[in-house]
Amino acid sequence: MSHDLSLAQKHAWNLARILMVPVILFKSDDEYGVLPADEVEDAEIVILFEYDPYAGGHSVH
């Protein structure tokens, strides 16, 4: 988890390209985190961005 959105975005994009799967950048409380898209099931997070290694990143809202 990170408190820096810019750093979290860079890590999310790198993770998507390494794993070659879509990943989700989310906010929980006041921290940012990244998970593969197929593992996001928690209702207590706010999804901010989706990073797809084939299509790039885009805001969910």
C-alpha distance matrix in Angstrom:
0.0 3.8 7.0 9.1 10.2 12.5 10.2 8.0 11.6 12.9 10.6 11.3 14.9 15.2 13.9 16.3 19.1 18.6 18.5 21.0 19.6 18.2 14.4 12.8 10.3 9.7 9.1 9.0 10.7 9.6 5.9 5.4 4.8 7.8 10.5 14.2 16.3 18.5 15.9 14.9 17.1 15.4 17.2 14.7 12.4 13.7 13.9 14.2 15.1 16.4 16.9 20.0 21.1 24.7 24.6 21.8 19.2 20.1 19.1 19.4 21.0
3.8 0.0 3.8 5.5 7.3 9.5 7.5 6.3 10.0 11.4 10.0 11.3 14.6 15.1 14.7 17.1 19.5 19.5 20.0 22.2 21.1 19.4 15.7 14.0 10.8 10.5 9.4 10.2 11.1 8.8 5.4 5.1 6.5 9.5 12.9 16.4 18.3 21.0 18.8 17.5 19.8 18.0 19.3 16.7 14.1 14.4 14.6 13.9 14.9 16.8 17.1 20.5 21.5 25.0 24.6 21.4 18.6 19.5 18.4 19.3 20.6
7.0 3.8 0.0 3.8 6.4 9.2 8.5 8.1 11.2 13.0 12.7 13.8 16.8 17.7 17.8 19.9 22.3 22.6 23.3 25.1 23.9 21.8 18.2 16.0 12.4 11.5 9.5 10.3 10.1 6.8 4.9 6.1 9.0 12.3 15.8 19.3 20.7 23.5 21.5 19.7 21.7 19.5 20.1 17.2 14.6 14.4 15.2 14.0 15.6 18.2 18.9 22.5 23.8 27.1 26.2 22.8 19.8 20.1 18.5 19.6 20.2
9.1 5.5 3.8 0.0 3.8 5.6 5.4 6.3 8.8 10.3 10.8 12.3 14.6 15.7 16.5 18.5 20.4 21.2 22.3 23.8 23.0 20.9 17.5 15.7 12.0 12.1 10.9 12.8 13.1 9.8 7.9 7.4 10.1 12.5 16.3 19.4 20.7 23.9 22.4 20.7 23.2 21.5 22.1 19.5 16.5 15.6 15.5 13.6 14.4 17.0 17.2 20.9 21.9 25.1 24.0 20.5 17.6 18.2 16.9 18.7 19.4
10.2 7.3 6.4 3.8 0.0 3.8 5.5 5.0 6.1 8.7 9.9 10.3 12.3 14.3 15.1 16.4 18.5 19.9 20.8 21.7 20.7 18.2 15.1 13.0 9.3 9.9 9.3 12.1 13.1 10.3 8.5 6.6 9.2 11.0 14.7 17.5 18.3 21.7 20.7 18.7 21.4 20.0 20.4 18.3 14.9 13.3 12.7 10.2 10.9 13.7 14.1 17.9 19.2 22.1 20.8 17.3 14.1 14.4 13.1 15.1 15.8
12.5 9.5 9.2 5.6 3.8 0.0 3.8 5.5 5.2 6.4 8.8 9.9 10.9 12.6 14.3 15.6 17.1 18.6 20.2 20.9 20.5 18.3 15.6 14.3 11.0 12.6 12.8 15.7 16.9 14.0 12.0 9.9 11.6 12.5 16.2 18.4 19.5 23.1 22.4 20.9 23.9 23.0 23.6 21.7 18.2 16.5 15.3 12.4 12.0 14.3 13.8 17.3 18.1 20.9 19.6 15.9 13.3 14.2 13.8 16.4 17.5
10.2 7.5 8.5 5.4 5.5 3.8 0.0 3.8 5.4 5.2 6.3 8.6 10.1 10.8 12.3 14.4 15.7 16.5 18.2 19.6 19.5 17.8 14.9 14.1 11.1 12.8 13.2 15.7 17.0 14.3 11.5 9.3 10.3 11.1 14.7 17.1 18.9 22.2 21.2 20.3 23.4 22.5 23.7 21.8 18.4 17.4 16.2 14.0 13.4 15.1 14.1 17.4 17.7 21.0 20.4 16.7 14.5 16.1 16.1 18.3 19.9
8.0 6.3 8.1 6.3 5.0 5.5 3.8 0.0 3.8 5.5 5.1 6.0 8.7 9.9 10.4 12.2 14.4 15.2 16.2 17.5 16.8 14.9 11.7 10.5 7.4 9.2 10.1 12.7 14.7 12.6 9.5 6.4 6.8 7.4 11.2 13.7 15.3 18.6 17.6 16.5 19.6 18.8 20.1 18.4 14.9 14.1 12.8 11.0 10.5 12.1 11.6 15.1 15.9 19.3 18.7 15.3 12.7 14.2 13.9 15.6 17.4
11.6 10.0 11.2 8.8 6.1 5.2 5.4 3.8 0.0 3.8 5.4 5.0 6.3 8.6 9.8 10.7 12.5 14.3 15.4 16.0 15.4 13.2 10.6 9.7 7.1 9.9 11.5 14.8 17.0 15.1 12.4 9.0 9.2 8.6 11.9 13.6 14.6 18.3 18.0 16.8 20.2 19.9 21.0 19.8 16.1 14.6 12.4 10.0 8.4 9.8 8.9 12.4 13.3 16.3 15.4 11.8 9.3 10.9 11.2 13.5 15.5
12.9 11.4 13.0 10.3 8.7 6.4 5.2 5.5 3.8 0.0 3.8 5.5 5.3 6.2 8.6 10.1 10.9 12.3 14.3 15.1 15.4 14.0 11.9 12.1 10.2 13.2 14.9 17.8 20.0 17.9 14.9 11.8 11.4 10.4 13.4 14.7 16.4 19.8 19.6 19.1 22.7 22.6 24.1 23.0 19.4 18.2 15.9 13.7 11.7 12.2 10.2 13.0 12.8 16.0 15.7 12.1 10.6 13.2 14.2 16.7 19.0
10.6 10.0 12.7 10.8 9.9 8.8 6.3 5.1 5.4 3.8 0.0 3.8 5.5 5.1 6.0 8.5 9.9 10.4 12.0 13.6 13.7 12.8 10.2 10.9 9.3 12.2 14.1 16.5 19.0 17.3 13.9 10.7 9.3 7.9 10.6 12.2 14.5 17.6 17.0 16.9 20.5 20.5 22.5 21.4 18.0 17.5 15.4 14.0 12.2 12.3 10.3 12.9 12.7 16.3 16.6 13.5 12.1 14.7 15.6 17.4 20.0
11.3 11.3 13.8 12.3 10.3 9.9 8.6 6.0 5.0 5.5 3.8 0.0 3.8 5.5 5.1 6.2 8.7 9.9 10.5 11.5 10.9 9.3 6.6 7.3 6.4 9.9 12.6 15.3 18.3 17.1 13.9 10.2 8.4 5.9 8.2 9.2 11.1 14.4 14.2 14.0 17.6 18.0 19.9 19.3 15.8 15.1 12.5 11.3 9.1 8.6 6.8 9.6 10.2 13.7 13.8 10.9 9.2 11.7 12.7 14.1 17.1
14.9 14.6 16.8 14.6 12.3 10.9 10.1 8.7 6.3 5.3 5.5 3.8 0.0 3.8 5.5 5.2 6.4 8.7 10.1 10.1 10.4 9.1 7.9 9.5 9.2 13.0 15.8 18.8 21.7 20.4 17.3 13.6 12.1 9.6 11.2 11.2 12.6 15.9 16.5 16.5 20.3 21.1 22.8 22.6 19.0 17.8 14.8 13.1 10.1 9.0 5.9 7.9 7.6 11.0 11.2 8.1 7.4 10.7 12.8 14.8 17.8
15.2 15.1 17.7 15.7 14.3 12.6 10.8 9.9 8.6 6.2 5.1 5.5 3.8 0.0 3.8 5.5 5.2 6.1 8.6 9.6 10.8 10.9 9.8 12.0 11.8 15.4 18.0 20.6 23.4 22.1 18.6 15.2 13.3 10.7 12.0 12.0 14.3 17.1 17.5 18.2 21.9 22.8 25.0 24.6 21.2 20.6 17.7 16.4 13.7 12.4 9.2 10.4 8.8 12.5 13.6 11.0 11.1 14.5 16.6 18.4 21.5
13.9 14.7 17.8 16.5 15.1 14.3 12.3 10.4 9.8 8.6 6.0 5.1 5.5 3.8 0.0 3.8 5.4 5.1 6.0 7.9 8.4 8.9 7.4 10.0 10.6 13.9 16.8 19.0 22.1 21.3 17.8 14.3 11.6 8.5 8.9 8.6 11.5 13.9 14.0 15.1 18.9 19.9 22.5 22.3 19.1 19.1 16.3 15.9 13.3 11.6 8.9 9.9 8.9 12.7 14.2 12.2 12.0 15.1 16.8 17.9 21.2
16.3 17.1 19.9 18.5 16.4 15.6 14.4 12.2 10.7 10.1 8.5 6.2 5.2 5.5 3.8 0.0 3.8 5.6 5.4 5.4 5.5 5.7 5.6 8.9 10.5 14.1 17.5 19.9 23.3 22.8 19.5 15.8 13.2 9.7 9.4 7.9 9.7 12.3 13.4 14.4 18.2 19.8 22.1 22.5 19.2 18.8 15.5 15.0 11.9 9.4 6.3 6.3 5.4 9.1 10.7 9.2 9.5 12.7 14.9 15.9 19.5
19.1 19.5 22.3 20.4 18.5 17.1 15.7 14.4 12.5 10.9 9.9 8.7 6.4 5.2 5.4 3.8 0.0 3.8 5.6 4.9 7.3 8.6 9.4 12.6 14.0 17.6 20.9 23.4 26.7 25.8 22.5 18.8 16.4 13.1 13.0 11.4 13.3 15.5 16.9 18.1 21.9 23.6 25.9 26.2 23.0 22.4 19.1 18.2 14.9 12.4 8.8 7.9 5.0 8.4 10.8 9.5 11.0 14.6 17.4 18.8 22.3
18.6 19.5 22.6 21.2 19.9 18.6 16.5 15.2 14.3 12.3 10.4 9.9 8.7 6.1 5.1 5.6 3.8 0.0 3.8 5.6 8.2 10.4 10.7 14.0 15.3 18.7 21.8 23.9 27.1 26.4 22.8 19.4 16.6 13.3 12.9 11.4 14.1 15.8 16.5 18.4 22.1 23.7 26.5 26.7 23.7 23.7 20.7 20.3 17.3 14.9 11.7 11.0 8.5 11.7 14.4 13.3 14.4 17.9 20.3 21.5 25.0
18.5 20.0 23.3 22.3 20.8 20.2 18.2 16.2 15.4 14.3 12.0 10.5 10.1 8.6 6.0 5.4 5.6 3.8 0.0 3.8 5.4 8.3 9.0 12.6 14.7 17.7 21.1 22.9 26.4 26.2 22.7 19.3 16.1 12.5 11.0 8.7 11.4 12.4 13.4 15.7 19.2 21.3 24.2 24.8 22.1 22.4 19.4 19.6 16.8 13.9 11.3 10.2 8.5 11.5 14.2 13.8 14.7 17.8 20.0 20.4 24.1
21.0 22.2 25.1 23.8 21.7 20.9 19.6 17.5 16.0 15.1 13.6 11.5 10.1 9.6 7.9 5.4 4.9 5.6 3.8 0.0 3.8 7.0 9.1 12.8 15.3 18.6 22.2 24.4 27.9 27.7 24.5 20.8 17.9 14.2 12.8 9.9 11.4 12.6 14.6 16.6 20.1 22.4 24.9 25.9 23.1 22.8 19.5 19.4 16.2 12.9 10.0 7.8 5.7 8.0 11.0 11.3 13.0 16.1 18.7 19.3 23.0
19.6 21.1 23.9 23.0 20.7 20.5 19.5 16.8 15.4 15.4 13.7 10.9 10.4 10.8 8.4 5.5 7.3 8.2 5.4 3.8 0.0 3.8 6.4 10.0 13.1 16.0 19.7 21.8 25.5 25.7 22.6 19.0 16.1 12.3 10.3 6.9 7.7 9.0 11.3 13.1 16.5 19.0 21.4 22.7 20.0 19.8 16.5 16.9 13.9 10.5 8.5 6.4 6.4 8.6 10.8 11.2 12.0 14.4 16.7 16.6 20.4
18.2 19.4 21.8 20.9 18.2 18.3 17.8 14.9 13.2 14.0 12.8 9.3 9.1 10.9 8.9 5.7 8.6 10.4 8.3 7.0 3.8 0.0 3.8 6.9 10.1 13.0 16.8 19.2 22.8 23.1 20.3 16.6 14.1 10.5 8.9 6.1 5.6 8.2 10.5 11.1 14.6 16.9 18.9 20.1 17.1 16.5 13.0 13.3 10.3 6.7 5.4 4.2 6.4 8.5 9.3 9.2 9.1 11.0 13.0 12.7 16.6
14.4 15.7 18.2 17.5 15.1 15.6 14.9 11.7 10.6 11.9 10.2 6.6 7.9 9.8 7.4 5.6 9.4 10.7 9.0 9.1 6.4 3.8 0.0 3.8 6.8 9.7 13.4 15.7 19.3 19.5 16.6 13.0 10.3 6.7 5.5 4.1 4.7 8.1 9.0 9.1 12.9 14.5 16.6 17.3 14.1 13.8 10.5 11.0 8.5 5.8 5.3 6.6 8.7 11.6 11.8 10.6 9.3 11.0 12.1 11.9 15.5
12.8 14.0 16.0 15.7 13.0 14.3 14.1 10.5 9.7 12.1 10.9 7.3 9.5 12.0 10.0 8.9 12.6 14.0 12.6 12.8 10.0 6.9 3.8 0.0 3.8 6.1 9.9 12.4 16.0 16.3 13.8 10.3 8.2 5.6 5.4 6.0 5.4 9.0 9.2 7.7 11.2 12.1 13.6 14.1 10.7 10.0 6.8 7.5 5.9 4.6 6.3 8.9 11.7 14.3 13.6 12.0 9.5 10.1 10.0 9.3 12.6
10.3 10.8 12.4 12.0 9.3 11.0 11.1 7.4 7.1 10.2 9.3 6.4 9.2 11.8 10.6 10.5 14.0 15.3 14.7 15.3 13.1 10.1 6.8 3.8 0.0 3.8 7.1 10.2 13.4 13.1 10.6 6.9 5.8 4.6 6.9 9.0 9.0 12.5 11.9 10.0 13.2 13.0 14.1 13.5 9.8 8.7 6.2 5.7 5.1 6.3 7.8 11.2 13.6 16.5 15.5 13.0 10.0 10.3 9.5 9.6 12.2
9.7 10.5 11.5 12.1 9.9 12.6 12.8 9.2 9.9 13.2 12.2 9.9 13.0 15.4 13.9 14.1 17.6 18.7 17.7 18.6 16.0 13.0 9.7 6.1 3.8 0.0 3.8 6.6 10.0 10.4 8.4 5.6 5.4 6.2 8.1 10.8 10.5 13.4 12.1 9.4 11.6 10.5 11.1 10.0 6.2 5.4 4.3 5.3 7.0 8.9 11.3 14.5 17.2 19.9 18.7 16.5 13.2 12.7 10.8 10.1 11.8
9.1 9.4 9.5 10.9 9.3 12.8 13.2 10.1 11.5 14.9 14.1 12.6 15.8 18.0 16.8 17.5 20.9 21.8 21.1 22.2 19.7 16.8 13.4 9.9 7.1 3.8 0.0 3.8 6.4 6.7 5.7 4.5 6.3 8.9 11.1 14.3 14.1 16.8 15.0 12.0 13.5 11.4 11.3 9.0 5.7 5.1 6.4 7.0 9.8 12.4 14.7 18.2 20.7 23.5 22.1 19.6 16.2 15.4 12.9 12.3 13.0
9.0 10.2 10.3 12.8 12.1 15.7 15.7 12.7 14.8 17.8 16.5 15.3 18.8 20.6 19.0 19.9 23.4 23.9 22.9 24.4 21.8 19.2 15.7 12.4 10.2 6.6 3.8 0.0 3.8 5.9 5.5 6.3 7.6 10.6 12.3 15.6 15.7 17.7 15.2 12.4 13.1 10.1 10.1 6.9 4.9 6.4 8.9 10.5 13.3 15.5 17.9 21.1 23.6 26.4 25.4 23.0 19.7 19.0 16.5 15.5 16.0
10.7 11.1 10.1 13.1 13.1 16.9 17.0 14.7 17.0 20.0 19.0 18.3 21.7 23.4 22.1 23.3 26.7 27.1 26.4 27.9 25.5 22.8 19.3 16.0 13.4 10.0 6.4 3.8 0.0 3.8 5.8 8.4 10.6 14.0 15.9 19.4 19.5 21.5 18.9 16.0 16.3 13.1 12.4 8.7 7.9 8.9 12.0 13.0 16.2 18.8 21.1 24.5 27.0 29.8 28.6 26.0 22.5 21.6 18.9 18.0 17.9
9.6 8.8 6.8 9.8 10.3 14.0 14.3 12.6 15.1 17.9 17.3 17.1 20.4 22.1 21.3 22.8 25.8 26.4 26.2 27.7 25.7 23.1 19.5 16.3 13.1 10.4 6.7 5.9 3.8 0.0 3.8 7.0 10.2 13.8 16.5 20.1 20.5 23.0 20.7 18.0 18.9 16.0 15.6 12.1 10.5 10.6 12.9 12.9 15.8 18.7 20.6 24.2 26.4 29.4 28.1 25.2 21.7 21.0 18.4 18.3 18.1
5.9 5.4 4.9 7.9 8.5 12.0 11.5 9.5 12.4 14.9 13.9 13.9 17.3 18.6 17.8 19.5 22.5 22.8 22.7 24.5 22.6 20.3 16.6 13.8 10.6 8.4 5.7 5.5 5.8 3.8 0.0 3.8 6.7 10.5 13.4 17.1 18.0 20.5 18.2 16.0 17.5 15.0 15.5 12.4 10.1 10.5 12.0 11.9 14.2 16.6 18.1 21.6 23.5 26.7 25.7 22.8 19.5 19.4 17.4 17.5 18.1
5.4 5.1 6.1 7.4 6.6 9.9 9.3 6.4 9.0 11.8 10.7 10.2 13.6 15.2 14.3 15.8 18.8 19.4 19.3 20.8 19.0 16.6 13.0 10.3 6.9 5.6 4.5 6.3 8.4 7.0 3.8 0.0 3.8 7.1 10.4 13.9 14.8 17.7 15.8 13.7 15.9 14.1 14.9 12.6 9.5 9.4 9.6 9.3 10.8 13.1 14.3 17.8 19.7 22.9 22.0 19.1 15.9 16.1 14.4 14.7 15.9
4.8 6.5 9.0 10.1 9.2 11.6 10.3 6.8 9.2 11.4 9.3 8.4 12.1 13.3 11.6 13.2 16.4 16.6 16.1 17.9 16.1 14.1 10.3 8.2 5.8 5.4 6.3 7.6 10.6 10.2 6.7 3.8 0.0 3.8 6.9 10.5 12.0 14.6 12.5 11.1 13.7 12.5 14.2 12.5 9.4 10.1 9.6 10.0 10.7 11.9 12.8 15.9 17.6 20.9 20.6 18.0 15.2 15.9 14.9 14.9 16.9
7.8 9.5 12.3 12.5 11.0 12.5 11.1 7.4 8.6 10.4 7.9 5.9 9.6 10.7 8.5 9.7 13.1 13.3 12.5 14.2 12.3 10.5 6.7 5.6 4.6 6.2 8.9 10.6 14.0 13.8 10.5 7.1 3.8 0.0 3.8 7.0 8.9 11.7 10.2 9.5 12.8 12.7 14.8 14.1 10.9 11.4 9.6 10.2 9.6 9.5 9.9 12.6 14.2 17.5 17.6 15.3 13.0 14.2 14.0 14.0 16.7
10.5 12.9 15.8 16.3 14.7 16.2 14.7 11.2 11.9 13.4 10.6 8.2 11.2 12.0 8.9 9.4 13.0 12.9 11.0 12.8 10.3 8.9 5.5 5.4 6.9 8.1 11.1 12.3 15.9 16.5 13.4 10.4 6.9 3.8 0.0 3.8 6.1 8.2 6.5 6.7 10.3 11.1 13.8 13.9 11.3 12.3 10.3 11.9 11.0 9.9 10.3 12.1 13.8 16.9 17.4 15.9 14.0 15.3 15.3 14.6 17.6
14.2 16.4 19.3 19.4 17.5 18.4 17.1 13.7 13.6 14.7 12.2 9.2 11.2 12.0 8.6 7.9 11.4 11.4 8.7 9.9 6.9 6.1 4.1 6.0 9.0 10.8 14.3 15.6 19.4 20.1 17.1 13.9 10.5 7.0 3.8 0.0 3.8 5.6 5.6 7.1 10.7 12.7 15.5 16.4 13.9 14.6 12.0 13.5 11.8 9.4 9.4 10.0 11.6 14.4 15.3 14.5 13.4 14.9 15.6 14.8 18.3
16.3 18.3 20.7 20.7 18.3 19.5 18.9 15.3 14.6 16.4 14.5 11.1 12.6 14.3 11.5 9.7 13.3 14.1 11.4 11.4 7.7 5.6 4.7 5.4 9.0 10.5 14.1 15.7 19.5 20.5 18.0 14.8 12.0 8.9 6.1 3.8 0.0 3.8 5.5 5.6 9.1 11.5 13.7 15.3 12.9 13.1 10.2 12.1 10.5 7.8 8.9 9.3 11.9 14.0 14.2 13.9 12.6 13.3 13.8 12.2 15.7
18.5 21.0 23.5 23.9 21.7 23.1 22.2 18.6 18.3 19.8 17.6 14.4 15.9 17.1 13.9 12.3 15.5 15.8 12.4 12.6 9.0 8.2 8.1 9.0 12.5 13.4 16.8 17.7 21.5 23.0 20.5 17.7 14.6 11.7 8.2 5.6 3.8 0.0 3.8 5.8 8.1 11.4 14.0 16.1 14.5 15.4 13.0 15.4 14.1 11.5 12.5 12.2 14.4 16.1 16.8 17.1 16.2 16.8 17.3 15.3 18.6
15.9 18.8 21.5 22.4 20.7 22.4 21.2 17.6 18.0 19.6 17.0 14.2 16.5 17.5 14.0 13.4 16.9 16.5 13.4 14.6 11.3 10.5 9.0 9.2 11.9 12.1 15.0 15.2 18.9 20.7 18.2 15.8 12.5 10.2 6.5 5.6 5.5 3.8 0.0 3.8 6.2 8.8 12.1 13.7 12.4 14.2 12.5 15.3 14.7 12.8 14.0 14.5 16.6 18.9 19.5 19.2 17.8 18.4 18.4 16.4 19.5
14.9 17.5 19.7 20.7 18.7 20.9 20.3 16.5 16.8 19.1 16.9 14.0 16.5 18.2 15.1 14.4 18.1 18.4 15.7 16.6 13.1 11.1 9.1 7.7 10.0 9.4 12.0 12.4 16.0 18.0 16.0 13.7 11.1 9.5 6.7 7.1 5.6 5.8 3.8 0.0 3.8 6.0 8.7 10.4 8.9 10.5 9.1 12.3 12.5 11.3 13.4 14.7 17.4 19.5 19.4 18.8 16.8 16.7 16.0 13.7 16.3
17.1 19.8 21.7 23.2 21.4 23.9 23.4 19.6 20.2 22.7 20.5 17.6 20.3 21.9 18.9 18.2 21.9 22.1 19.2 20.1 16.5 14.6 12.9 11.2 13.2 11.6 13.5 13.1 16.3 18.9 17.5 15.9 13.7 12.8 10.3 10.7 9.1 8.1 6.2 3.8 0.0 3.8 6.4 9.1 9.0 11.2 10.8 14.5 15.3 14.5 16.9 18.1 20.9 22.9 22.6 22.2 20.1 19.6 18.4 15.6 17.7
15.4 18.0 19.5 21.5 20.0 23.0 22.5 18.8 19.9 22.6 20.5 18.0 21.1 22.8 19.9 19.8 23.6 23.7 21.3 22.4 19.0 16.9 14.5 12.1 13.0 10.5 11.4 10.1 13.1 16.0 15.0 14.1 12.5 12.7 11.1 12.7 11.5 11.4 8.8 6.0 3.8 0.0 3.8 5.5 6.3 9.3 10.2 13.9 15.5 15.6 18.3 20.1 23.0 25.2 24.7 23.8 21.2 20.5 18.7 16.1 17.6
17.2 19.3 20.1 22.1 20.4 23.6 23.7 20.1 21.0 24.1 22.5 19.9 22.8 25.0 22.5 22.1 25.9 26.5 24.2 24.9 21.4 18.9 16.6 13.6 14.1 11.1 11.3 10.1 12.4 15.6 15.5 14.9 14.2 14.8 13.8 15.5 13.7 14.0 12.1 8.7 6.4 3.8 0.0 3.8 5.6 8.0 9.8 13.4 15.7 16.4 19.6 21.6 24.8 26.7 25.7 24.8 21.9 20.5 18.2 15.3 16.0
14.7 16.7 17.2 19.5 18.3 21.7 21.8 18.4 19.8 23.0 21.4 19.3 22.6 24.6 22.3 22.5 26.2 26.7 24.8 25.9 22.7 20.1 17.3 14.1 13.5 10.0 9.0 6.9 8.7 12.1 12.4 12.6 12.5 14.1 13.9 16.4 15.3 16.1 13.7 10.4 9.1 5.5 3.8 0.0 3.8 6.9 9.7 12.9 15.8 17.1 20.1 22.6 25.7 28.0 26.9 25.4 22.3 21.0 18.5 16.1 16.5
12.4 14.1 14.6 16.5 14.9 18.2 18.4 14.9 16.1 19.4 18.0 15.8 19.0 21.2 19.1 19.2 23.0 23.7 22.1 23.1 20.0 17.1 14.1 10.7 9.8 6.2 5.7 4.9 7.9 10.5 10.1 9.5 9.4 10.9 11.3 13.9 12.9 14.5 12.4 8.9 9.0 6.3 5.6 3.8 0.0 3.8 6.3 9.3 12.1 13.7 16.6 19.4 22.3 24.7 23.6 21.9 18.7 17.5 15.0 13.0 13.7
13.7 14.4 14.4 15.6 13.3 16.5 17.4 14.1 14.6 18.2 17.5 15.1 17.8 20.6 19.1 18.8 22.4 23.7 22.4 22.8 19.8 16.5 13.8 10.0 8.7 5.4 5.1 6.4 8.9 10.6 10.5 9.4 10.1 11.4 12.3 14.6 13.1 15.4 14.2 10.5 11.2 9.3 8.0 6.9 3.8 0.0 3.8 6.3 9.6 11.8 15.0 18.0 21.2 23.3 21.7 19.8 16.4 14.7 11.8 9.8 10.1
13.9 14.6 15.2 15.5 12.7 15.3 16.2 12.8 12.4 15.9 15.4 12.5 14.8 17.7 16.3 15.5 19.1 20.7 19.4 19.5 16.5 13.0 10.5 6.8 6.2 4.3 6.4 8.9 12.0 12.9 12.0 9.6 9.6 9.6 10.3 12.0 10.2 13.0 12.5 9.1 10.8 10.2 9.8 9.7 6.3 3.8 0.0 3.8 6.2 8.0 11.4 14.3 17.6 19.5 17.9 16.2 12.8 11.3 8.9 6.9 8.4
14.2 13.9 14.0 13.6 10.2 12.4 14.0 11.0 10.0 13.7 14.0 11.3 13.1 16.4 15.9 15.0 18.2 20.3 19.6 19.4 16.9 13.3 11.0 7.5 5.7 5.3 7.0 10.5 13.0 12.9 11.9 9.3 10.0 10.2 11.9 13.5 12.1 15.4 15.3 12.3 14.5 13.9 13.4 12.9 9.3 6.3 3.8 0.0 3.8 7.2 10.2 13.5 16.6 18.6 16.5 14.2 10.6 8.8 6.0 5.6 6.9
15.1 14.9 15.6 14.4 10.9 12.0 13.4 10.5 8.4 11.7 12.2 9.1 10.1 13.7 13.3 11.9 14.9 17.3 16.8 16.2 13.9 10.3 8.5 5.9 5.1 7.0 9.8 13.3 16.2 15.8 14.2 10.8 10.7 9.6 11.0 11.8 10.5 14.1 14.7 12.5 15.3 15.5 15.7 15.8 12.1 9.6 6.2 3.8 0.0 3.8 6.5 9.8 12.9 14.8 12.7 10.4 6.8 5.7 4.4 5.2 8.0
16.4 16.8 18.2 17.0 13.7 14.3 15.1 12.1 9.8 12.2 12.3 8.6 9.0 12.4 11.6 9.4 12.4 14.9 13.9 12.9 10.5 6.7 5.8 4.6 6.3 8.9 12.4 15.5 18.8 18.7 16.6 13.1 11.9 9.5 9.9 9.4 7.8 11.5 12.8 11.3 14.5 15.6 16.4 17.1 13.7 11.8 8.0 7.2 3.8 0.0 3.8 6.4 9.9 11.6 10.0 8.4 5.7 5.7 6.4 6.5 10.2
16.9 17.1 18.9 17.2 14.1 13.8 14.1 11.6 8.9 10.2 10.3 6.8 5.9 9.2 8.9 6.3 8.8 11.7 11.3 10.0 8.5 5.4 5.3 6.3 7.8 11.3 14.7 17.9 21.1 20.6 18.1 14.3 12.8 9.9 10.3 9.4 8.9 12.5 14.0 13.4 16.9 18.3 19.6 20.1 16.6 15.0 11.4 10.2 6.5 3.8 0.0 3.8 6.4 8.8 7.8 5.7 4.1 6.5 8.8 10.0 13.5
20.0 20.5 22.5 20.9 17.9 17.3 17.4 15.1 12.4 13.0 12.9 9.6 7.9 10.4 9.9 6.3 7.9 11.0 10.2 7.8 6.4 4.2 6.6 8.9 11.2 14.5 18.2 21.1 24.5 24.2 21.6 17.8 15.9 12.6 12.1 10.0 9.3 12.2 14.5 14.7 18.1 20.1 21.6 22.6 19.4 18.0 14.3 13.5 9.8 6.4 3.8 0.0 3.8 5.4 5.3 5.1 6.0 8.5 11.4 12.1 15.8
21.1 21.5 23.8 21.9 19.2 18.1 17.7 15.9 13.3 12.8 12.7 10.2 7.6 8.8 8.9 5.4 5.0 8.5 8.5 5.7 6.4 6.4 8.7 11.7 13.6 17.2 20.7 23.6 27.0 26.4 23.5 19.7 17.6 14.2 13.8 11.6 11.9 14.4 16.6 17.4 20.9 23.0 24.8 25.7 22.3 21.2 17.6 16.6 12.9 9.9 6.4 3.8 0.0 3.8 5.9 5.7 8.0 11.3 14.5 15.7 19.3
24.7 25.0 27.1 25.1 22.1 20.9 21.0 19.3 16.3 16.0 16.3 13.7 11.0 12.5 12.7 9.1 8.4 11.7 11.5 8.0 8.6 8.5 11.6 14.3 16.5 19.9 23.5 26.4 29.8 29.4 26.7 22.9 20.9 17.5 16.9 14.4 14.0 16.1 18.9 19.5 22.9 25.2 26.7 28.0 24.7 23.3 19.5 18.6 14.8 11.6 8.8 5.4 3.8 0.0 3.8 6.0 9.2 11.9 15.4 16.5 20.0
24.6 24.6 26.2 24.0 20.8 19.6 20.4 18.7 15.4 15.7 16.6 13.8 11.2 13.6 14.2 10.7 10.8 14.4 14.2 11.0 10.8 9.3 11.8 13.6 15.5 18.7 22.1 25.4 28.6 28.1 25.7 22.0 20.6 17.6 17.4 15.3 14.2 16.8 19.5 19.4 22.6 24.7 25.7 26.9 23.6 21.7 17.9 16.5 12.7 10.0 7.8 5.3 5.9 3.8 0.0 3.8 6.9 8.8 12.4 13.8 17.0
21.8 21.4 22.8 20.5 17.3 15.9 16.7 15.3 11.8 12.1 13.5 10.9 8.1 11.0 12.2 9.2 9.5 13.3 13.8 11.3 11.2 9.2 10.6 12.0 13.0 16.5 19.6 23.0 26.0 25.2 22.8 19.1 18.0 15.3 15.9 14.5 13.9 17.1 19.2 18.8 22.2 23.8 24.8 25.4 21.9 19.8 16.2 14.2 10.4 8.4 5.7 5.1 5.7 6.0 3.8 0.0 3.8 6.8 10.5 12.6 15.7
19.2 18.6 19.8 17.6 14.1 13.3 14.5 12.7 9.3 10.6 12.1 9.2 7.4 11.1 12.0 9.5 11.0 14.4 14.7 13.0 12.0 9.1 9.3 9.5 10.0 13.2 16.2 19.7 22.5 21.7 19.5 15.9 15.2 13.0 14.0 13.4 12.6 16.2 17.8 16.8 20.1 21.2 21.9 22.3 18.7 16.4 12.8 10.6 6.8 5.7 4.1 6.0 8.0 9.2 6.9 3.8 0.0 3.8 7.0 9.5 12.4
20.1 19.5 20.1 18.2 14.4 14.2 16.1 14.2 10.9 13.2 14.7 11.7 10.7 14.5 15.1 12.7 14.6 17.9 17.8 16.1 14.4 11.0 11.0 10.1 10.3 12.7 15.4 19.0 21.6 21.0 19.4 16.1 15.9 14.2 15.3 14.9 13.3 16.8 18.4 16.7 19.6 20.5 20.5 21.0 17.5 14.7 11.3 8.8 5.7 5.7 6.5 8.5 11.3 11.9 8.8 6.8 3.8 0.0 3.8 6.4 9.0
19.1 18.4 18.5 16.9 13.1 13.8 16.1 13.9 11.2 14.2 15.6 12.7 12.8 16.6 16.8 14.9 17.4 20.3 20.0 18.7 16.7 13.0 12.1 10.0 9.5 10.8 12.9 16.5 18.9 18.4 17.4 14.4 14.9 14.0 15.3 15.6 13.8 17.3 18.4 16.0 18.4 18.7 18.2 18.5 15.0 11.8 8.9 6.0 4.4 6.4 8.8 11.4 14.5 15.4 12.4 10.5 7.0 3.8 0.0 3.8 5.6
19.4 19.3 19.6 18.7 15.1 16.4 18.3 15.6 13.5 16.7 17.4 14.1 14.8 18.4 17.9 15.9 18.8 21.5 20.4 19.3 16.6 12.7 11.9 9.3 9.6 10.1 12.3 15.5 18.0 18.3 17.5 14.7 14.9 14.0 14.6 14.8 12.2 15.3 16.4 13.7 15.6 16.1 15.3 16.1 13.0 9.8 6.9 5.6 5.2 6.5 10.0 12.1 15.7 16.5 13.8 12.6 9.5 6.4 3.8 0.0 3.8
21.0 20.6 20.2 19.4 15.8 17.5 19.9 17.4 15.5 19.0 20.0 17.1 17.8 21.5 21.2 19.5 22.3 25.0 24.1 23.0 20.4 16.6 15.5 12.6 12.2 11.8 13.0 16.0 17.9 18.1 18.1 15.9 16.9 16.7 17.6 18.3 15.7 18.6 19.5 16.3 17.7 17.6 16.0 16.5 13.7 10.1 8.4 6.9 8.0 10.2 13.5 15.8 19.3 20.0 17.0 15.7 12.4 9.0 5.6 3.8 0.0
